[in-house]
Amino acid sequence: MGVLDRIGQVLRANINDLLDHAEDPEKILNQILRDMEESLRQGQSQVAEQIAQEKMIQADLDAAKKNVGEWGKKAELAVTKGMDDLAREALRRQDDYEQQVEIYQKQLDVQHQAVAKLKADLAALEKKYDDARRNKDMLIARAKRATAQKQIATAAAKLSNVDYSSDLARMERRIQEQEARVAAQQEIRSTSTDAQFEQLGADDSVDQKLAELKKKLGK
């Protein structure tokens, strides 16, 4: 498993853990973006390290090729000087470096493929990060709408399970009773006042009759 693959697994595990315990969507999304940024930094560091190793192998390969050429020239020079033993040694050295060239070339090919894959994985991770950053506000808005809809649905469910008609009828009955009491008190006060005035009128009539009777009797 590659380095970025392991980073991706850790990142997915962190995201799944956050979603399992999600409470505030905005906080969760911000944390996911921070985790992705950290993964990008790690991935970039790993890619840079692998590129550096590729350059080192390339440098070793170039040095080995250079030595092959140099020892070949030395072998030719020894032959022109009639120094066969020295020419043989030069050819052995040249052969050693040729073997090194072959080894370094294979290593370079493998490293080049590894770096190419790392770069592709890193580019994919960067794209996912850019997509997540662009979609963050939209996802937050969707989460808030979902929360509001859930709250409305919960409130509607509570209202549908409660019958307020009987409570309203009781309240109306109490109001009617209060209105009746007030009307009765007003009626009582009005009747009492009328009776007092009638009594005053009755008293005056009796006094007048008494005075007429006394006059008749010479009293």
C-alpha positions in Angstrom: 0.0 0.0 0.0 1.3 3.4 -1.0 1.9 6.3 1.3 -0.9 8.4 0.0 -3.2 5.3 0.1 -2.5 5.0 3.9 -3.1 8.8 4.3 -6.4 8.4 2.5 -7.4 5.5 4.7 -6.6 7.5 7.9 -8.5 10.5 6.5 -11.6 8.4 5.6 -11.5 6.8 9.1 -11.4 10.3 10.7 -14.2 11.6 8.5 -16.4 8.5 9.3 -15.8 9.0 13.0 -16.7 12.7 12.8 -19.9 11.9 10.9 -20.9 9.2 13.4 -20.7 11.8 16.2 -21.9 14.8 14.1 -23.7 17.6 15.9 -22.8 20.8 14.2 -22.4 20.3 10.4 -20.3 23.5 10.0 -17.8 22.4 12.6 -17.6 18.9 11.1 -17.0 20.2 7.6 -14.3 22.6 8.8 -12.6 19.8 10.6 -12.8 17.6 7.5 -11.2 20.4 5.5 -8.4 20.8 8.1 -7.8 17.0 8.0 -7.6 17.1 4.2 -5.2 20.0 4.4 -3.0 18.1 6.7 -3.1 15.0 4.4 -2.2 17.2 1.5 0.9 18.5 3.4 1.9 15.0 4.2 1.4 13.8 0.7 3.3 16.7 -0.8 6.2 16.0 1.6 6.2 12.3 0.6 6.1 13.1 -3.1 9.0 15.6 -2.7 11.0 12.9 -0.9 10.4 10.4 -3.6 11.4 12.9 -6.3 14.6 13.6 -4.4 15.4 9.9 -4.4 14.7 9.7 -8.1 17.1 12.6 -8.7 19.8 10.8 -6.6 19.4 7.6 -8.6 19.6 9.6 -11.8 22.8 11.2 -10.5 24.3 7.8 -9.7 23.3 6.6 -13.1 24.9 9.5 -14.8 28.1 9.0 -12.8 28.2 5.3 -13.7 27.8 6.1 -17.4 30.5 8.7 -17.1 32.9 6.1 -15.5 32.1 3.6 -18.2 33.2 6.1 -20.8 36.3 7.2 -18.9 37.5 3.6 -18.2 36.9 2.7 -21.8 39.2 5.6 -22.9 41.8 4.4 -20.3 41.6 0.9 -21.8 42.2 2.3 -25.2 45.1 4.4 -24.0 46.7 1.4 -22.3 46.4 -0.7 -25.5 48.0 2.1 -27.5 50.9 2.1 -25.0 51.2 -1.7 -25.2 50.2 -2.1 -21.5 47.9 -5.0 -21.8 47.6 -5.7 -18.1 46.6 -2.1 -17.4 44.1 -2.3 -20.3 42.6 -5.5 -18.8 42.1 -3.7 -15.4 40.5 -0.8 -17.2 38.2 -3.1 -19.0 37.2 -4.8 -15.7 36.5 -1.5 -14.2 34.5 -0.5 -17.2 32.5 -3.7 -16.9 31.7 -3.0 -13.2 30.4 0.4 -14.1 28.3 -1.0 -16.9 26.7 -3.4 -14.4 26.1 -0.4 -12.2 24.5 1.4 -15.1 22.1 -1.5 -15.6 21.2 -1.6 -11.9 20.7 2.1 -11.6 18.6 2.2 -14.8 16.2 -0.4 -13.4 16.0 1.4 -10.1 15.3 4.7 -11.9 12.5 3.1 -14.0 10.8 1.7 -10.9 11.3 5.0 -9.0 10.0 7.0 -11.9 6.8 4.9 -12.0 6.4 5.3 -8.2 6.8 9.1 -8.4 4.3 9.2 -11.3 1.7 7.3 -9.2 2.3 9.5 -6.2 1.9 12.6 -8.3 -1.4 11.3 -9.7 -2.7 10.3 -6.2 -1.7 13.7 -4.9 -3.5 15.5 -7.7 -6.6 13.5 -7.0 -6.4 14.4 -3.3 -6.0 18.0 -4.2 -9.1 17.9 -6.5 -11.1 16.3 -3.7 -10.0 19.0 -1.3 -10.9 21.8 -3.8 -14.3 20.1 -4.4 -14.9 19.9 -0.7 -13.9 23.5 -0.1 -16.3 24.7 -2.9 -19.2 22.6 -1.7 -18.8 23.4 2.0 -21.2 26.4 2.0 -23.8 24.5 0.0 -23.6 21.5 2.3 -23.9 23.7 5.4 -27.0 25.4 3.9 -28.5 21.9 3.1 -27.8 20.8 6.6 -29.5 23.9 8.1 -32.5 23.3 5.9 -32.7 19.7 6.9 -32.5 20.7 10.6 -35.3 23.3 10.2 -37.5 20.8 8.4 -36.9 18.3 11.1 -37.9 20.9 13.8 -41.0 21.8 11.9 -42.0 18.2 11.4 -41.5 17.5 15.1 -43.6 20.5 16.1 -46.3 19.5 13.6 -46.4 16.0 15.0 -46.8 17.3 18.5 -49.7 19.5 17.4 -51.4 16.7 15.5 -51.4 14.6 18.7 -53.1 17.2 20.9 -56.8 18.2 20.7 -57.2 21.8 21.8 -60.9 22.0 20.9 -62.1 20.9 24.4 -59.7 23.4 26.1 -61.0 26.2 23.9 -64.6 25.2 24.7 -63.9 25.3 28.4 -62.3 28.7 28.1 -65.3 30.0 26.1 -67.6 28.6 28.8 -65.7 30.4 31.6 -65.8 33.7 29.6 -69.6 33.3 29.2 -70.0 32.7 32.9 -68.0 35.8 33.7 -70.1 37.8 31.3 -73.3 36.5 32.9 -72.1 37.4 36.4 -71.3 40.9 35.3 -74.7 41.3 33.6 -76.4 40.0 36.8 -74.6 42.5 39.0 -75.5 45.4 36.7 -79.1 44.2 36.7 -79.2 44.0 40.5 -77.8 47.5 40.9 -80.3 48.9 38.4 -83.3 47.2 40.1 -82.2 48.4 43.6 -82.0 52.0 42.4 -85.4 51.9 40.7 -87.0 50.5 43.9 -85.5 53.4 46.0 -87.0 56.0 43.7 -90.4 54.2 43.7 -90.3 54.1 47.5 -89.7 57.8 47.6 -92.7 58.3 45.5 -94.9 56.1 47.7 -93.9 57.9 50.9 -94.9 61.3 49.4 -98.4 60.0 48.4 -99.0 58.7 52.0 -98.0 62.0 53.6 -100.4 63.9 51.2 -103.3 61.7 52.1 -102.6 62.1 55.9 -102.6 65.9 55.5 -105.9 65.9 53.7 -107.4 63.7 56.4 -106.3 66.0 59.2 -107.7 69.0 57.4 -111.1 67.3 57.0 -111.3 66.5 60.6 -110.3 69.9 61.7 -107.1 68.8 63.0 
